[in-house]
């Protein structure tokens, strides 16, 4: 079943190259923004803690 799903996914990636590239790039940018937001929130929450 997994093999079948991967085969379909690869075929769609090859068939719709531009749409796939835009989607993957958008997902990557979203992950980067999310991780930077978490880093900034962590920094702001721990700013006044004297360790």
C-alpha distance matrix in Angstrom:
0.0 3.8 5.4 5.1 6.3 8.7 9.9 10.9 12.4 14.4 15.6 16.8 18.5 20.3 21.2 22.6 24.2 27.0 25.2 22.5 25.5 27.3 24.4 23.7 27.5 28.0 25.4 27.2 30.6 29.6 28.5 31.8 33.9 32.3 33.0 36.5 37.2 36.2 38.5 41.3 41.0 41.1 44.1 45.9 45.3 46.7 49.5 52.3 51.3 53.8 52.3
3.8 0.0 3.8 5.4 5.1 6.1 8.5 9.9 10.4 12.2 14.2 15.3 16.3 18.3 19.8 20.9 22.1 24.8 23.1 20.1 22.7 24.7 21.8 20.7 24.4 25.1 22.4 23.9 27.4 26.5 25.3 28.4 30.7 29.2 29.7 33.2 34.0 33.1 35.2 38.1 38.0 38.0 40.9 42.8 42.3 43.6 46.4 49.3 48.2 50.7 49.2
5.4 3.8 0.0 3.8 5.5 5.2 6.2 8.7 9.9 10.6 12.3 14.3 15.3 16.6 18.3 20.0 21.0 24.1 22.9 19.9 22.4 24.8 22.4 21.2 24.8 26.0 23.6 24.9 28.4 28.0 26.9 29.8 32.3 31.2 31.5 34.9 36.0 35.3 37.1 40.1 40.3 40.3 43.0 45.1 44.8 45.9 48.6 51.6 50.6 52.9 51.4
5.1 5.4 3.8 0.0 3.8 5.5 5.1 6.4 8.7 10.0 10.7 12.5 14.4 15.6 16.5 18.4 20.0 23.1 21.6 19.1 22.0 24.2 21.8 21.2 25.0 25.9 23.8 25.5 28.9 28.4 27.7 30.8 32.9 31.9 32.7 36.0 36.9 36.4 38.5 41.2 41.4 41.7 44.5 46.3 46.1 47.5 50.1 53.1 52.3 54.8 53.5
6.3 5.1 5.5 3.8 0.0 3.8 5.4 5.2 6.1 8.7 9.9 10.6 12.3 14.3 15.3 16.4 18.0 20.7 18.9 16.3 19.3 21.2 18.5 18.0 21.8 22.4 20.3 22.2 25.5 24.8 24.2 27.4 29.4 28.4 29.3 32.6 33.4 33.0 35.2 37.8 37.9 38.3 41.1 42.8 42.7 44.2 46.8 49.8 49.1 51.7 50.5
8.7 6.1 5.2 5.5 3.8 0.0 3.8 5.4 5.0 6.1 8.5 9.8 10.4 12.3 14.1 15.3 16.1 19.1 17.8 14.7 17.3 19.6 17.3 16.2 19.9 21.0 18.9 20.3 23.8 23.6 22.8 25.6 28.0 27.3 27.9 31.0 32.2 31.9 33.7 36.5 36.9 37.2 39.8 41.7 41.8 43.1 45.5 48.7 48.0 50.4 49.2
9.9 8.5 6.2 5.1 5.4 3.8 0.0 3.8 5.5 5.2 6.2 8.7 9.9 10.7 12.2 14.3 15.4 18.8 17.9 15.2 17.9 20.5 18.6 17.9 21.4 22.9 21.3 22.7 26.0 26.1 25.6 28.3 30.7 30.2 31.0 33.9 35.2 35.1 36.9 39.5 40.1 40.5 43.0 44.9 45.1 46.5 48.8 52.1 51.5 53.9 52.6
10.9 9.9 8.7 6.4 5.2 5.4 3.8 0.0 3.8 5.5 5.1 6.2 8.6 10.0 10.4 12.1 14.0 17.0 15.6 13.4 16.7 18.8 16.8 16.8 20.4 21.3 20.0 22.0 25.0 24.9 24.9 27.8 29.8 29.3 30.5 33.4 34.4 34.5 36.6 39.0 39.4 40.2 42.7 44.3 44.6 46.2 48.5 51.7 51.3 53.9 52.9
12.4 10.4 9.9 8.7 6.1 5.0 5.5 3.8 0.0 3.8 5.5 5.2 6.2 8.7 9.8 10.5 11.8 14.6 13.1 10.4 13.4 15.6 13.4 13.1 16.7 17.8 16.3 18.2 21.3 21.2 21.2 24.0 26.0 25.7 26.8 29.7 30.7 31.0 32.9 35.3 35.8 36.6 39.0 40.7 41.1 42.7 44.9 48.2 47.9 50.4 49.5
14.4 12.2 10.6 10.0 8.7 6.1 5.2 5.5 3.8 0.0 3.8 5.4 5.0 6.2 8.5 10.0 10.5 13.8 13.3 10.4 12.8 15.7 14.2 13.4 16.8 18.5 17.4 18.6 21.8 22.4 22.2 24.6 27.0 27.0 27.8 30.5 32.0 32.3 33.9 36.3 37.2 37.9 40.1 42.0 42.6 43.9 46.0 49.4 49.1 51.4 50.4
15.6 14.2 12.3 10.7 9.9 8.5 6.2 5.1 5.5 3.8 0.0 3.8 5.5 5.2 6.0 8.5 10.0 13.5 13.1 11.1 13.9 16.5 15.5 15.4 18.6 20.2 19.6 21.2 24.1 24.7 25.0 27.3 29.4 29.7 30.8 33.3 34.6 35.2 36.9 39.1 40.0 40.9 43.1 44.8 45.5 47.0 49.0 52.4 52.2 54.7 53.8
16.8 15.3 14.3 12.5 10.6 9.8 8.7 6.2 5.2 5.4 3.8 0.0 3.8 5.4 5.0 5.9 8.1 11.0 9.8 8.2 11.6 13.6 12.4 13.1 16.2 17.4 17.0 19.0 21.6 22.0 22.7 25.2 26.9 27.2 28.7 31.1 32.2 33.0 34.9 36.8 37.7 38.9 41.0 42.5 43.3 45.0 46.9 50.3 50.3 52.9 52.3
18.5 16.3 15.3 14.4 12.3 10.4 9.9 8.6 6.2 5.0 5.5 3.8 0.0 3.8 5.6 5.5 5.7 8.8 8.4 5.8 8.5 11.2 10.4 10.2 13.3 15.0 14.8 16.2 18.9 19.7 20.3 22.4 24.4 25.0 26.2 28.4 29.9 30.7 32.3 34.4 35.5 36.6 38.5 40.2 41.1 42.7 44.4 47.9 48.0 50.4 49.7
20.3 18.3 16.6 15.6 14.3 12.3 10.7 10.0 8.7 6.2 5.2 5.4 3.8 0.0 3.8 5.7 5.5 9.3 10.1 8.3 10.2 13.3 13.3 13.2 15.7 17.8 18.0 19.0 21.6 22.9 23.5 25.2 27.4 28.3 29.3 31.3 33.0 34.0 35.4 37.4 38.7 39.7 41.5 43.3 44.4 45.8 47.4 51.0 51.1 53.4 52.7
21.2 19.8 18.3 16.5 15.3 14.1 12.2 10.4 9.8 8.5 6.0 5.0 5.6 3.8 0.0 3.8 5.9 9.0 9.3 9.0 11.4 13.7 13.8 14.7 17.1 18.7 19.2 20.8 23.0 24.1 25.1 27.0 28.8 29.7 31.2 33.1 34.4 35.6 37.2 39.0 40.2 41.5 43.3 44.9 46.0 47.7 49.2 52.8 53.0 55.5 55.0
22.6 20.9 20.0 18.4 16.4 15.3 14.3 12.1 10.5 10.0 8.5 5.9 5.5 5.7 3.8 0.0 3.8 5.8 5.6 6.0 8.6 10.2 10.6 12.0 14.1 15.4 16.4 18.1 20.0 21.0 22.4 24.3 25.7 26.8 28.5 30.2 31.4 32.8 34.5 36.1 37.3 38.8 40.5 41.9 43.1 45.0 46.4 49.9 50.4 53.0 52.6
24.2 22.1 21.0 20.0 18.0 16.1 15.4 14.0 11.8 10.5 10.0 8.1 5.7 5.5 5.9 3.8 0.0 3.8 5.6 5.1 6.1 8.6 9.9 10.5 12.0 14.1 15.3 16.3 18.1 19.8 21.0 22.4 24.2 25.6 26.9 28.4 30.0 31.5 32.9 34.4 35.9 37.4 38.8 40.4 41.8 43.5 44.7 48.3 48.8 51.2 50.8
27.0 24.8 24.1 23.1 20.7 19.1 18.8 17.0 14.6 13.8 13.5 11.0 8.8 9.3 9.0 5.8 3.8 0.0 3.8 5.4 5.1 6.2 8.5 9.9 10.5 12.1 14.2 15.3 16.4 18.1 20.0 21.1 22.4 24.1 25.8 26.9 28.3 30.2 31.5 32.7 34.3 36.1 37.3 38.7 40.3 42.1 43.1 46.7 47.5 50.0 49.8
25.2 23.1 22.9 21.6 18.9 17.8 17.9 15.6 13.1 13.3 13.1 9.8 8.4 10.1 9.3 5.6 5.6 3.8 0.0 3.8 5.5 5.2 6.1 8.6 9.9 10.5 12.2 14.2 15.3 16.3 18.4 20.0 21.0 22.3 24.4 25.7 26.7 28.5 30.2 31.4 32.7 34.5 36.1 37.2 38.6 40.6 41.8 45.3 46.0 48.7 48.6
22.5 20.1 19.9 19.1 16.3 14.7 15.2 13.4 10.4 10.4 11.1 8.2 5.8 8.3 9.0 6.0 5.1 5.4 3.8 0.0 3.8 5.5 5.1 6.0 8.4 9.7 10.5 12.2 14.1 15.2 16.5 18.3 19.9 20.9 22.5 24.3 25.6 26.9 28.6 30.1 31.4 32.9 34.6 36.0 37.3 39.0 40.5 44.0 44.4 47.0 46.6
25.5 22.7 22.4 22.0 19.3 17.3 17.9 16.7 13.4 12.8 13.9 11.6 8.5 10.2 11.4 8.6 6.1 5.1 5.5 3.8 0.0 3.8 5.4 5.2 6.0 8.4 9.8 10.5 12.1 14.0 15.4 16.4 18.2 19.8 21.1 22.4 24.1 25.7 26.9 28.4 30.1 31.5 32.9 34.4 36.0 37.6 38.7 42.4 42.9 45.3 45.0
27.3 24.7 24.8 24.2 21.2 19.6 20.5 18.8 15.6 15.7 16.5 13.6 11.2 13.3 13.7 10.2 8.6 6.2 5.2 5.5 3.8 0.0 3.8 5.6 5.1 6.0 8.5 9.8 10.4 12.0 14.2 15.3 16.3 18.1 19.9 21.0 22.2 24.2 25.6 26.7 28.2 30.1 31.4 32.6 34.2 36.1 37.1 40.7 41.5 44.1 44.1
24.4 21.8 22.4 21.8 18.5 17.3 18.6 16.8 13.4 14.2 15.5 12.4 10.4 13.3 13.8 10.6 9.9 8.5 6.1 5.1 5.4 3.8 0.0 3.8 5.5 5.1 6.1 8.6 9.9 10.4 12.4 14.3 15.3 16.4 18.4 20.0 20.9 22.5 24.3 25.6 26.8 28.5 30.2 31.4 32.7 34.7 36.0 39.5 40.1 42.8 42.7
23.7 20.7 21.2 21.2 18.0 16.2 17.9 16.8 13.1 13.4 15.4 13.1 10.2 13.2 14.7 12.0 10.5 9.9 8.6 6.0 5.2 5.6 3.8 0.0 3.8 5.4 5.1 6.2 8.6 9.8 10.6 12.4 14.3 15.3 16.6 18.4 19.9 21.1 22.6 24.3 25.7 27.0 28.7 30.2 31.5 33.1 34.6 38.1 38.5 41.0 40.6
27.5 24.4 24.8 25.0 21.8 19.9 21.4 20.4 16.7 16.8 18.6 16.2 13.3 15.7 17.1 14.1 12.0 10.5 9.9 8.4 6.0 5.1 5.5 3.8 0.0 3.8 5.4 5.1 6.2 8.5 9.9 10.6 12.3 14.2 15.4 16.5 18.2 20.0 21.1 22.5 24.2 25.7 27.0 28.5 30.2 31.7 32.8 36.4 37.1 39.5 39.3
28.0 25.1 26.0 25.9 22.4 21.0 22.9 21.3 17.8 18.5 20.2 17.4 15.0 17.8 18.7 15.4 14.1 12.1 10.5 9.7 8.4 6.0 5.1 5.4 3.8 0.0 3.8 5.4 5.1 6.1 8.7 9.9 10.5 12.1 14.2 15.3 16.3 18.3 19.9 20.9 22.3 24.2 25.6 26.7 28.3 30.3 31.4 34.9 35.7 38.4 38.5
25.4 22.4 23.6 23.8 20.3 18.9 21.3 20.0 16.3 17.4 19.6 17.0 14.8 18.0 19.2 16.4 15.3 14.2 12.2 10.5 9.8 8.5 6.1 5.1 5.4 3.8 0.0 3.8 5.5 5.0 6.2 8.7 9.9 10.5 12.3 14.3 15.2 16.5 18.4 19.9 21.0 22.5 24.3 25.7 26.8 28.7 30.2 33.6 34.1 36.8 36.6
27.2 23.9 24.9 25.5 22.2 20.3 22.7 22.0 18.2 18.6 21.2 19.0 16.2 19.0 20.8 18.1 16.3 15.3 14.2 12.2 10.5 9.8 8.6 6.2 5.1 5.4 3.8 0.0 3.8 5.4 5.2 6.3 8.7 9.9 10.7 12.3 14.2 15.4 16.6 18.4 20.0 21.1 22.6 24.4 25.7 27.2 28.5 32.1 32.5 34.9 34.6
30.6 27.4 28.4 28.9 25.5 23.8 26.0 25.0 21.3 21.8 24.1 21.6 18.9 21.6 23.0 20.0 18.1 16.4 15.3 14.1 12.1 10.4 9.9 8.6 6.2 5.1 5.5 3.8 0.0 3.8 5.5 5.1 6.1 8.5 9.9 10.5 12.1 14.2 15.3 16.4 18.2 19.9 21.0 22.4 24.1 25.8 26.8 30.4 31.2 33.7 33.8
29.6 26.5 28.0 28.4 24.8 23.6 26.1 24.9 21.2 22.4 24.7 22.0 19.7 22.9 24.1 21.0 19.8 18.1 16.3 15.2 14.0 12.0 10.4 9.8 8.5 6.1 5.0 5.4 3.8 0.0 3.8 5.4 5.2 6.1 8.6 9.9 10.5 12.3 14.2 15.3 16.3 18.2 19.9 20.9 22.3 24.3 25.6 29.1 29.8 32.6 32.7
28.5 25.3 26.9 27.7 24.2 22.8 25.6 24.9 21.2 22.2 25.0 22.7 20.3 23.5 25.1 22.4 21.0 20.0 18.4 16.5 15.4 14.2 12.4 10.6 9.9 8.7 6.2 5.2 5.5 3.8 0.0 3.8 5.5 5.0 6.1 8.5 9.8 10.5 12.2 14.2 15.2 16.4 18.3 19.9 20.9 22.6 24.2 27.6 27.9 30.6 30.4
31.8 28.4 29.8 30.8 27.4 25.6 28.3 27.8 24.0 24.6 27.3 25.2 22.4 25.2 27.0 24.3 22.4 21.1 20.0 18.3 16.4 15.3 14.3 12.4 10.6 9.9 8.7 6.3 5.1 5.4 3.8 0.0 3.8 5.4 5.2 6.1 8.5 9.9 10.5 12.2 14.2 15.3 16.4 18.3 19.9 21.2 22.4 26.0 26.5 28.9 28.8
33.9 30.7 32.3 32.9 29.4 28.0 30.7 29.8 26.0 27.0 29.4 26.9 24.4 27.4 28.8 25.7 24.2 22.4 21.0 19.9 18.2 16.3 15.3 14.3 12.3 10.5 9.9 8.7 6.1 5.2 5.5 3.8 0.0 3.8 5.5 5.2 6.0 8.6 9.8 10.4 12.1 14.1 15.2 16.3 18.1 20.0 20.9 24.4 25.4 28.0 28.4
32.3 29.2 31.2 31.9 28.4 27.3 30.2 29.3 25.7 27.0 29.7 27.2 25.0 28.3 29.7 26.8 25.6 24.1 22.3 20.9 19.8 18.1 16.4 15.3 14.2 12.1 10.5 9.9 8.5 6.1 5.0 5.4 3.8 0.0 3.8 5.5 5.1 6.2 8.6 9.9 10.5 12.2 14.2 15.3 16.3 18.4 19.9 23.2 23.8 26.7 26.9
33.0 29.7 31.5 32.7 29.3 27.9 31.0 30.5 26.8 27.8 30.8 28.7 26.2 29.3 31.2 28.5 26.9 25.8 24.4 22.5 21.1 19.9 18.4 16.6 15.4 14.2 12.3 10.7 9.9 8.6 6.1 5.2 5.5 3.8 0.0 3.8 5.4 5.1 6.2 8.6 9.8 10.5 12.3 14.2 15.3 16.6 18.2 21.7 21.9 24.5 24.3
36.5 33.2 34.9 36.0 32.6 31.0 33.9 33.4 29.7 30.5 33.3 31.1 28.4 31.3 33.1 30.2 28.4 26.9 25.7 24.3 22.4 21.0 20.0 18.4 16.5 15.3 14.3 12.3 10.5 9.9 8.5 6.1 5.2 5.5 3.8 0.0 3.8 5.4 5.0 6.1 8.6 9.8 10.5 12.3 14.1 15.4 16.3 20.0 20.7 23.1 23.4
37.2 34.0 36.0 36.9 33.4 32.2 35.2 34.4 30.7 32.0 34.6 32.2 29.9 33.0 34.4 31.4 30.0 28.3 26.7 25.6 24.1 22.2 20.9 19.9 18.2 16.3 15.2 14.2 12.1 10.5 9.8 8.5 6.0 5.1 5.4 3.8 0.0 3.8 5.4 5.1 6.1 8.5 9.8 10.5 12.1 14.2 15.2 18.6 19.6 22.6 23.2
36.2 33.1 35.3 36.4 33.0 31.9 35.1 34.5 31.0 32.3 35.2 33.0 30.7 34.0 35.6 32.8 31.5 30.2 28.5 26.9 25.7 24.2 22.5 21.1 20.0 18.3 16.5 15.4 14.2 12.3 10.5 9.9 8.6 6.2 5.1 5.4 3.8 0.0 3.8 5.5 5.1 6.1 8.5 9.9 10.4 12.2 14.1 17.3 17.7 20.6 20.9
38.5 35.2 37.1 38.5 35.2 33.7 36.9 36.6 32.9 33.9 36.9 34.9 32.3 35.4 37.2 34.5 32.9 31.5 30.2 28.6 26.9 25.6 24.3 22.6 21.1 19.9 18.4 16.6 15.3 14.2 12.2 10.5 9.8 8.6 6.2 5.0 5.4 3.8 0.0 3.8 5.5 5.1 6.2 8.7 9.9 10.7 12.1 15.7 16.0 18.5 18.6
41.3 38.1 40.1 41.2 37.8 36.5 39.5 39.0 35.3 36.3 39.1 36.8 34.4 37.4 39.0 36.1 34.4 32.7 31.4 30.1 28.4 26.7 25.6 24.3 22.5 20.9 19.9 18.4 16.4 15.3 14.2 12.2 10.4 9.9 8.6 6.1 5.1 5.5 3.8 0.0 3.8 5.4 5.0 6.2 8.6 10.0 10.4 14.0 15.2 17.9 18.8
41.0 38.0 40.3 41.4 37.9 36.9 40.1 39.4 35.8 37.2 40.0 37.7 35.5 38.7 40.2 37.3 35.9 34.3 32.7 31.4 30.1 28.2 26.8 25.7 24.2 22.3 21.0 20.0 18.2 16.3 15.2 14.2 12.1 10.5 9.8 8.6 6.1 5.1 5.5 3.8 0.0 3.8 5.4 5.1 6.0 8.6 9.9 12.9 14.0 17.2 18.2
41.1 38.0 40.3 41.7 38.3 37.2 40.5 40.2 36.6 37.9 40.9 38.9 36.6 39.7 41.5 38.8 37.4 36.1 34.5 32.9 31.5 30.1 28.5 27.0 25.7 24.2 22.5 21.1 19.9 18.2 16.4 15.3 14.1 12.2 10.5 9.8 8.5 6.1 5.1 5.4 3.8 0.0 3.8 5.5 5.2 6.2 8.5 11.5 11.6 14.6 15.1
44.1 40.9 43.0 44.5 41.1 39.8 43.0 42.7 39.0 40.1 43.1 41.0 38.5 41.5 43.3 40.5 38.8 37.3 36.1 34.6 32.9 31.4 30.2 28.7 27.0 25.6 24.3 22.6 21.0 19.9 18.3 16.4 15.2 14.2 12.3 10.5 9.8 8.5 6.2 5.0 5.4 3.8 0.0 3.8 5.5 5.4 6.0 9.6 10.4 12.9 13.8
45.9 42.8 45.1 46.3 42.8 41.7 44.9 44.3 40.7 42.0 44.8 42.5 40.2 43.3 44.9 41.9 40.4 38.7 37.2 36.0 34.4 32.6 31.4 30.2 28.5 26.7 25.7 24.4 22.4 20.9 19.9 18.3 16.3 15.3 14.2 12.3 10.5 9.9 8.7 6.2 5.1 5.5 3.8 0.0 3.8 5.5 5.3 8.3 10.2 13.2 15.0
45.3 42.3 44.8 46.1 42.7 41.8 45.1 44.6 41.1 42.6 45.5 43.3 41.1 44.4 46.0 43.1 41.8 40.3 38.6 37.3 36.0 34.2 32.7 31.5 30.2 28.3 26.8 25.7 24.1 22.3 20.9 19.9 18.1 16.3 15.3 14.1 12.1 10.4 9.9 8.6 6.0 5.2 5.5 3.8 0.0 3.8 5.8 7.6 8.5 12.0 13.5
46.7 43.6 45.9 47.5 44.2 43.1 46.5 46.2 42.7 43.9 47.0 45.0 42.7 45.8 47.7 45.0 43.5 42.1 40.6 39.0 37.6 36.1 34.7 33.1 31.7 30.3 28.7 27.2 25.8 24.3 22.6 21.2 20.0 18.4 16.6 15.4 14.2 12.2 10.7 10.0 8.6 6.2 5.4 5.5 3.8 0.0 3.8 5.7 5.5 8.7 9.9
49.5 46.4 48.6 50.1 46.8 45.5 48.8 48.5 44.9 46.0 49.0 46.9 44.4 47.4 49.2 46.4 44.7 43.1 41.8 40.5 38.7 37.1 36.0 34.6 32.8 31.4 30.2 28.5 26.8 25.6 24.2 22.4 20.9 19.9 18.2 16.3 15.2 14.1 12.1 10.4 9.9 8.5 6.0 5.3 5.8 3.8 0.0 3.8 5.7 8.2 10.5
52.3 49.3 51.6 53.1 49.8 48.7 52.1 51.7 48.2 49.4 52.4 50.3 47.9 51.0 52.8 49.9 48.3 46.7 45.3 44.0 42.4 40.7 39.5 38.1 36.4 34.9 33.6 32.1 30.4 29.1 27.6 26.0 24.4 23.2 21.7 20.0 18.6 17.3 15.7 14.0 12.9 11.5 9.6 8.3 7.6 5.7 3.8 0.0 3.8 6.2 9.4
51.3 48.2 50.6 52.3 49.1 48.0 51.5 51.3 47.9 49.1 52.2 50.3 48.0 51.1 53.0 50.4 48.8 47.5 46.0 44.4 42.9 41.5 40.1 38.5 37.1 35.7 34.1 32.5 31.2 29.8 27.9 26.5 25.4 23.8 21.9 20.7 19.6 17.7 16.0 15.2 14.0 11.6 10.4 10.2 8.5 5.5 5.7 3.8 0.0 3.8 6.1
53.8 50.7 52.9 54.8 51.7 50.4 53.9 53.9 50.4 51.4 54.7 52.9 50.4 53.4 55.5 53.0 51.2 50.0 48.7 47.0 45.3 44.1 42.8 41.0 39.5 38.4 36.8 34.9 33.7 32.6 30.6 28.9 28.0 26.7 24.5 23.1 22.6 20.6 18.5 17.9 17.2 14.6 12.9 13.2 12.0 8.7 8.2 6.2 3.8 0.0 3.8
52.3 49.2 51.4 53.5 50.5 49.2 52.6 52.9 49.5 50.4 53.8 52.3 49.7 52.7 55.0 52.6 50.8 49.8 48.6 46.6 45.0 44.1 42.7 40.6 39.3 38.5 36.6 34.6 33.8 32.7 30.4 28.8 28.4 26.9 24.3 23.4 23.2 20.9 18.6 18.8 18.2 15.1 13.8 15.0 13.5 9.9 10.5 9.4 6.1 3.8 0.0
